[in-house]
Amino acid sequence: MTELTEEKVIDSADGKVWSQGFIKGMTEEGEQLSEINPESGPLGGSAVKAHSHGDSHGGGIGIPDSSRAGRLTSYKLADFPLITGREEDWRFTPLKRLRGLDRVGVKGQELNGAAPAVEATGPDAVTVETVGRDDARIGSAGIPEDRVAAAAWEHFKEATVVTLPAEYAGTVEDVTTLTLTGSGETPAAAHILVHAKKFATGIVVLDHRGTAVLSENVEILVEDGANLTVVSIQDWNDDAVHASAQHIKVGRDAKVKHVVVNLGGNLLRTTPSARYSGPGGDVEMYGLYFADAGQHLEQRLFVDHSTKNCKSRVTYKGALQGDGAHAVWIGDVLIRKEAEGTDTYELNRNLILTQGARADSVPNLEIETGMIEGAGHASATGRFDDEQLFYLQSRGIAEDVARRLVVRGFLNEVIQHIKVPALEERLRDAVERELAASA
Amino acid sequence: MSTLEIKDLHVSIETEQGVKPILKGVSLTINTGETHAIMGPNGSGKSTLASTIAGHPRYTVDSGSITLDGEDVLAMTVDQRARAGLFLAMQYPVEIPGVTMTNFLRTAKTAIDGEAPKLRTWTKDVKAAMAQLRIEPEFAERNVNEGFSGGEKKRHEILQLELLRPKFAVLDETDSGLDVDALKVVAEGVNRAIDAGGLGTMLITHYTRILRYIKPDFVHVFVDGNIAEQGGPELADRLEDEGYDRFLTVAPATA
C-alpha cells in the first residue's frame, strides 16, 4: 500500500473541521484540485522522501565541497590520496563492493587482470587498432579525475583505438561496435580511445558483457565539425564491478551524443565528463539505467563549459526495483567566466517501482558569468504507486501490463533519442527482460 | 439488460486510530438505462461507495455483497471488474508519467474488449470523441493526466467512459471543481453515453447543479454511511432549496 495519512479538511460551507481517513487525491473537496497535485503527483509528497540532496555525509544541499573546477586531475595514481568514502566524489559509492579497484597499490592490491576481450564489427572505413601504452594518441582527450581512473591509466597494457577518418559520413546503419567481454574476477584495467576526425559522422557502441572487475578509461576525441554518437552499454553479469571514466573532448562546432546504458552488474560507476576545445560545440548526454535488488548504479557527470557559445543537454532516466537497489545521479555543470553564450540544461528522473529501492539525485550548477543563453536543471524521483496502479487497473488493464506500460513509457523517452534503430530494439528488449525478472 | 445490485454493504477503512466503519448497510439496485443520483454531505460515504465498487484496496468490505448480473463483484480484482463492465470516473484522476493518452486508451480498450481495436476506426472514434469533449488533439500525445487542469482531467474521464462503453458507470463527483462551461461539456458527454444505450449510471455529487444537465431517475441521499432518503428527481429539487441541514440535525456527520 501507498503511505496514507489522515488529514484534516476544513469544510468551507460551515467552517467545521472534520477529519476523514482518505486516499490521496480522493477527498471530497473539489477546491483541493490543483494542476500539479503536489501531494499525490509523481513528483511530490511521499515521492520526495526517496530523493535526497546531500545529507550527513558532507556537502550541503546541492553544493559540492568546493568548486568542480578545483578538482585534482592527474595521470599519476600517487597524486591521489586514498579514498575514505567521505569525499564528495565517493560518498555514495559502497567502497567495500569495489573489490579493490579503489585500493590499487595499497597492501599489495594489484590491477593486473586480463582486460576484457575486444571484438569489433562495423564499416570498413572505420579502423579499430590495438596499440601499446606509448601510442601518441593516448591522453589526447582526457585525464583522470579520481584515484580509480588514475590506477587504470597507470596499469592498462594495451589500448583499443577506434578512428573515424576525416569527413567519413556514416549513416545510422553504419555502427561500429566493440564488444568487450570480461574475462574474470581479477581486477583489470582497460583503455579505449574513440577518435572522430574533422567532419566525420558516425556511431560507436561499446558493449560491455560477461564478468569483470574492471577500471576503464574511455577517451572520446571529437575534432572540429565532427558529429559522433557514442553509446556505452554496461550489461554485465550480476557479479561484475565496473568503474568507467569517459572523457569527452569536443572540438569547434562539433556535435557529440553520448549515451550511457547501465543495466547489469553489481556495482557500476560511470563518470562521463565533457570538455570543449573550441566554440560552437554541442553535447547531448543521455543515460538510462535500471537498478534491480542489490545493484548499485552510479552515474556522475561533468560538463565543463570553458569556451563561448557551447551547448549541453543532459537527460538521464532510471527505474529502480527491489530491495537495496540504489541509483545515484550527480550532474555537475560548470560555466566558467569565459564561457559566454553557454546554453545548458540537465535533467534526471527516477522511477521507483517497489519499496526498498533508493535514488539519490544531485544536480550542481556553477555559473561564473551572467552572459549566458540559459542554464537550468531538474531532478525528480517519483514512485509508481498504488494509486497509479489502481487507476490503470480500473480501466481493465492487468497489473503486470500496467507496470510494464509505465516503465516502458518512462524509459522510452531516452531510448527514442538514441536514434540507432538496431540499438533501440535491443534496449527495449532489455527493459522488458528487467521487468520480467521482477514479476 | 444488466443489473448492479448492492446489498447491505458494510465497509470500513483502517486509520491510525483503528478501524473506522464508513458504509453501514447500503442497499441499492441499478438497472441498465437508469440514472441514479447519490447525494449527500461531505464524509457521508459517497466516494467510499464508488471506490468500493471499483475495488480500491484501501477499503475493506466487512459484510454485504455487490453483484453484477448475479456475478460476485467483490471476488474480482480491480481489472476484472472493469472488464466485467464497471467503470469509475474518478474524483481525482492520477497522473501516470511516461504513458501517453493514446497508448493508454488503446491499451485499456484492448483489455476491455479482449482484442485490439481496428486501428483506423479506433483513431477516428478517439478523435471524434475528443472533439465533442472539446479536448485539443495535442492531448493525445501527452502523458495521462500529467499537467492537466482539474477540468481537463474530468473531461478525460468522460472521454474514457464514452470510448470504453461500460455497462455501469460510477461518476464520483465528476462535477466538483468545474466551472459552468466545463460542467456543460462534461454533462453532454455523460448524456451521450446514456443515450447511446446499454448504460446504467450512478452519479455521485455533492451539489445539485449537475442535475440540471443530467436528469436522474432516482435520487438517494447519503448520510453517515447509509441511505437516509430516496425518491425521484423531485428530491433533488428539495435538496437544492433546503440543503442537507435537515439530515444533519437528525444524524450528524461524524466529526
Boltz contact constraints between the chains, C-beta under 6 A:
constraints:
  - contact:
      token1: [A, 6]
      token2: [B, 15]
      max_distance: 6.0
  - contact:
      token1: [A, 6]
      token2: [B, 16]
      max_distance: 6.0
  - contact:
      token1: [A, 11]
      token2: [B, 42]
      max_distance: 6.0
  - contact:
      token1: [A, 18]
      token2: [B, 43]
      max_distance: 6.0
  - contact:
      token1: [A, 18]
      token2: [B, 255]
      max_distance: 6.0
  - contact:
      token1: [A, 20]
      token2: [B, 43]
      max_distance: 6.0
  - contact:
      token1: [A, 21]
      token2: [B, 13]
      max_distance: 6.0
  - contact:
      token1: [A, 21]
      token2: [B, 15]
      max_distance: 6.0
  - contact:
      token1: [A, 23]
      token2: [B, 58]
      max_distance: 6.0
  - contact:
      token1: [A, 25]
      token2: [B, 92]
      max_distance: 6.0
  - contact:
      token1: [A, 25]
      token2: [B, 94]
      max_distance: 6.0
  - contact:
      token1: [A, 26]
      token2: [B, 91]
      max_distance: 6.0
  - contact:
      token1: [A, 26]
      token2: [B, 92]
      max_distance: 6.0
  - contact:
      token1: [A, 28]
      token2: [B, 42]
      max_distance: 6.0
  - contact:
      token1: [A, 30]
      token2: [B, 176]
      max_distance: 6.0
  - contact:
      token1: [A, 30]
      token2: [B, 177]
      max_distance: 6.0
  - contact:
      token1: [A, 33]
      token2: [B, 150]
      max_distance: 6.0
  - contact:
      token1: [A, 33]
      token2: [B, 177]
      max_distance: 6.0
  - contact:
      token1: [A, 35]
      token2: [B, 149]
      max_distance: 6.0
  - contact:
      token1: [A, 41]
      token2: [B, 95]
      max_distance: 6.0
  - contact:
      token1: [A, 42]
      token2: [B, 95]
      max_distance: 6.0
  - contact:
      token1: [A, 42]
      token2: [B, 97]
      max_distance: 6.0
  - contact:
      token1: [A, 387]
      token2: [B, 94]
      max_distance: 6.0
  - contact:
      token1: [A, 388]
      token2: [B, 94]
      max_distance: 6.0
  - contact:
      token1: [A, 388]
      token2: [B, 96]
      max_distance: 6.0
  - contact:
      token1: [A, 390]
      token2: [B, 56]
      max_distance: 6.0
  - contact:
      token1: [A, 391]
      token2: [B, 94]
      max_distance: 6.0
  - contact:
      token1: [A, 393]
      token2: [B, 78]
      max_distance: 6.0
  - contact:
      token1: [A, 393]
      token2: [B, 79]
      max_distance: 6.0
  - contact:
      token1: [A, 394]
      token2: [B, 54]
      max_distance: 6.0
  - contact:
      token1: [A, 394]
      token2: [B, 78]
      max_distance: 6.0
  - contact:
      token1: [A, 394]
      token2: [B, 82]
      max_distance: 6.0
  - contact:
      token1: [A, 394]
      token2: [B, 88]
      max_distance: 6.0
  - contact:
      token1: [A, 395]
      token2: [B, 82]
      max_distance: 6.0
  - contact:
      token1: [A, 395]
      token2: [B, 108]
      max_distance: 6.0
  - contact:
      token1: [A, 396]
      token2: [B, 79]
      max_distance: 6.0
  - contact:
      token1: [A, 396]
      token2: [B, 82]
      max_distance: 6.0
  - contact:
      token1: [A, 396]
      token2: [B, 83]
      max_distance: 6.0
  - contact:
      token1: [A, 396]
      token2: [B, 108]
      max_distance: 6.0
  - contact:
      token1: [A, 396]
      token2: [B, 111]
      max_distance: 6.0
  - contact:
      token1: [A, 396]
      token2: [B, 112]
      max_distance: 6.0
  - contact:
      token1: [A, 397]
      token2: [B, 79]
      max_distance: 6.0
  - contact:
      token1: [A, 397]
      token2: [B, 107]
      max_distance: 6.0
  - contact:
      token1: [A, 397]
      token2: [B, 108]
      max_distance: 6.0
  - contact:
      token1: [A, 397]
      token2: [B, 111]
      max_distance: 6.0
  - contact:
      token1: [A, 398]
      token2: [B, 79]
      max_distance: 6.0
  - contact:
      token1: [A, 405]
      token2: [B, 99]
      max_distance: 6.0
  - contact:
      token1: [A, 406]
      token2: [B, 98]
      max_distance: 6.0
  - contact:
      token1: [A, 406]
      token2: [B, 99]
      max_distance: 6.0
  - contact:
      token1: [A, 409]
      token2: [B, 98]
      max_distance: 6.0
  - contact:
      token1: [A, 409]
      token2: [B, 99]
      max_distance: 6.0
  - contact:
      token1: [A, 410]
      token2: [B, 97]
      max_distance: 6.0
  - contact:
      token1: [A, 410]
      token2: [B, 98]
      max_distance: 6.0
